[in-house]
Every structure is written in structure tokens, then in C-alpha cells.
Amino acid sequence: MHMIIYALVEASTENEALAAGKAVFNRLVGADPHSPAVFDYYCTFDEDDTTVAGKARWGDLPTAAPINSEEGGELLDRARNATKEEFQRNLDRVKEALDELSDEAIMRNENLARHAFRQVGAYEGPSIPMYDQHAQGIRHRGQLDRILQEDEDSQTLWIVPADVHF
């Protein structure tokens, strides 16, 4: 399966932002020897040589955009919405499992109930579409607000999208 994830990174230029974003994505695919892979591979939106990922799959997205630009704001909105939708989807599955399944059925992972519980509590991976520059998942609005507030003075925060496979 594929999805778009987003890295929020500090940079002065688009090239610096892309390099910082790729460093985040490399950690998430296990290219860093100290980071376990949570995704199989990624493709950023500067890559034109693929016919199955990135622009070919999702259309034209910016390679990187300052958060305070129109493009950056649109990417941030997409990332926020994806985060909320994925959390809500998994939370609904958990609530349904609690309402409809016995403890024994949940223990047996009927209807992938235990998987839904895990996804609600995840810190990285397919249920987390947004990451900071340290490859840490941004799980809720409070975390995002702190990152955005820290950037208010310096105005160096960029958002970098990538197509990931998991």
C-alpha cells in the first residue's frame, strides 16, 4: 500500500529542506543503521524517473514548501486532515471491537481488533502521516502547535511530502 507522509524540517532553501526531508524519510525506511524500518521505501516529488510513485501516483505536489507559503499551508492542511482521519478511522474500529466482540474474540484478534488498538497507539508507521525533523511522529494538534510556535520567529520551517510504500 502507498500513502503520502510529510516531514516538517528547518531549512533556509528548498534544496536544504529536501535534503532534511530525505534524512527523515531515510530513517523511516531503515536506511539509518540505528533506525528500524517502518516503511518499505519512499519517493519524493522531485523524482521524475518513476512511473509508479510520487508524481506518477499522486499528481504534482511541491518538492518542498515553506510552511507560511500558500503551497506549504495546503500541504500542512492535507497532513493535518490525514492525521485526524487515520486516527478517527482506527479509533472507530477500536470502539466497534469493544462494543461487538468478547474479550476472548479481541484476544484472538478477530476482525483485526488488536491491530486497530496498536494503530491508535502508534508513534510511527502507516497510521502517522506527519513527522518532525527527528523522524518522530506528530500524533496530535498539541505537538504540531509546539513545532509551529517554535518557528514563528525564525520562519525556517518547511514541509516536504513523500510517497511511501508499506
C-alpha positions in Angstrom: 0.0 0.0 0.0 1.0 3.6 -0.5 0.4 6.8 1.2 1.8 10.3 1.4 3.7 11.3 4.5 5.1 14.7 5.4 8.2 15.9 7.1 8.4 19.3 8.9 12.0 20.4 8.8 14.0 23.5 9.4 15.8 24.9 6.4 16.8 28.1 4.6 16.2 26.9 1.0 14.2 24.4 -0.9 17.3 22.2 -1.5 18.1 22.2 2.2 14.5 21.3 3.0 14.5 18.5 0.5 17.8 17.1 1.9 16.5 17.4 5.5 13.2 15.7 4.4 15.1 12.9 2.8 17.1 12.4 6.0 13.8 12.0 7.9 12.4 9.6 5.2 15.7 7.6 5.2 15.3 7.0 8.9 11.7 5.8 8.4 12.8 3.3 5.8 15.6 2.0 7.9 18.5 3.4 5.8 20.0 4.8 9.1 21.5 1.8 10.9 20.1 2.9 14.2 16.5 3.2 12.9 14.2 0.3 12.3 12.2 0.5 9.0 8.5 1.4 9.4 8.0 1.9 5.7 9.5 -0.1 2.8 10.6 2.7 0.6 9.8 6.3 -0.4 9.8 8.6 -3.4 10.0 12.4 -3.1 8.2 14.7 -5.5 11.4 15.9 -7.2 11.9 12.4 -8.8 10.7 12.3 -12.4 12.2 9.0 -13.4 9.4 6.8 -11.8 6.2 5.8 -13.5 4.6 4.2 -10.4 5.3 6.5 -7.4 5.4 10.2 -6.4 4.1 12.5 -9.1 3.0 9.5 -11.3 0.8 8.2 -8.4 -0.4 11.4 -6.7 0.0 14.2 -9.2 2.0 17.3 -9.0 2.9 18.2 -5.4 5.6 20.6 -4.4 9.0 19.1 -3.7 9.1 21.2 -0.5 7.4 24.4 0.6 7.8 26.9 3.4 5.0 26.4 6.0 4.0 30.0 5.8 3.5 29.9 1.9 0.2 29.0 0.2 1.6 25.7 -1.1 3.0 24.9 2.4 -0.3 25.8 4.0 -2.1 23.5 1.7 0.3 20.6 2.4 0.0 21.2 6.1 -3.8 21.1 5.8 -3.5 17.8 3.9 -1.2 16.4 6.6 -3.4 17.5 9.5 -6.5 16.1 7.8 -4.8 12.8 7.0 -3.6 12.6 10.7 -7.2 13.2 12.0 -8.8 10.9 9.5 -6.4 8.0 10.1 -6.7 8.3 13.9 -10.5 8.5 13.7 -10.7 5.5 11.4 -8.7 3.4 13.8 -10.5 4.7 16.9 -13.8 3.8 15.3 -12.5 0.3 14.7 -11.4 0.0 18.4 -14.8 1.3 19.6 -16.6 -1.2 17.3 -14.5 -4.0 18.6 -15.2 -3.1 22.2 -18.9 -2.9 21.5 -19.3 -6.0 19.4 -16.6 -8.5 20.4 -16.0 -10.5 23.6 -12.7 -10.3 25.4 -11.8 -13.7 24.0 -12.5 -12.6 20.4 -10.4 -9.5 20.9 -7.6 -11.6 22.3 -7.8 -13.8 19.2 -7.6 -10.7 17.1 -10.9 -11.3 15.4 -11.6 -8.6 12.8 -8.1 -7.4 13.3 -9.2 -5.8 16.6 -5.8 -5.9 18.2 -4.2 -4.3 15.1 -6.7 -1.4 15.4 -5.6 -1.0 19.1 -2.0 -0.9 18.1 -2.6 1.6 15.3 -4.4 4.0 17.7 -1.3 4.0 20.0 1.3 4.1 17.2 4.1 6.6 17.2 5.2 5.9 13.7 4.2 4.0 10.6 1.1 3.9 8.4 -1.2 5.5 11.0 1.1 8.5 11.4 1.4 10.7 8.2 3.4 13.6 9.7 6.9 13.7 11.2 9.3 16.2 12.7 12.9 16.7 11.6 14.0 13.9 14.0 11.6 11.4 12.3 9.3 11.5 15.4 5.6 11.1 14.5 3.4 14.2 15.1 0.4 12.5 16.6 -1.8 15.3 17.7 -2.5 19.0 17.4 -0.6 19.9 20.6 2.7 18.5 19.1 2.1 20.3 15.8 1.3 23.6 17.6 4.5 23.5 19.6 6.5 23.0 16.4 4.7 25.8 14.6 5.1 28.2 17.6 8.9 27.4 17.8 9.1 28.5 14.1 7.1 31.8 14.5 10.2 33.9 14.9 12.7 32.2 12.6 10.3 31.4 9.7 12.5 28.5 8.6 10.0 25.6 8.8 9.4 23.7 5.6 7.1 20.8 4.7 8.3 18.0 2.5 5.9 15.3 1.1 6.9 11.8 0.1 5.1 8.8 -1.3 5.8 5.8 0.9 5.1 2.1 0.5 4.3 -0.1 3.5 
